[in-house]
Amino acid sequence: MSEPGLPSSREELADFMDRLSFSDETAEAPPRLPVNEDIMVTTSIRLPLGLHSRLKSLADERRVGVSTLLREWAEAAVADIDDEDQMISLAEAKRALSRVHPIHRAS
């Protein structure tokens, strides 16, 4: 088998199919989520090592995991964006201002 558990030839496929079992019974649906409870989704992001190290130390100072810290910051950023009273979020303003280069004037 080329990938673990997946057949890569007719013989392996036949063996794989022979091991399957089928039933006419209706499968039980998973339980419904309680009201106001959300499903947590795992996602992957690529971060430079230095940034990850800094995030880890900030999370350690707060005694939370990096995932919790990033989730809290993402929730705050989304809340800023969703705020109808602001034209742009504070985070967007800071990001834009950080890209402005100072004017160097000749003496």
Buried (B, 14 or more C-beta within 10 A) or exposed (E): EEEEEEBEEEEEEEEEEEEEEEEEEEEEEEEEEEEEEEEEEEEEEEEEEEEEEEBEEEBEEEEBEBEEBBEEEEEEBEEBEEEEEEEEBEEBEEEEEEEEEEEEEEE
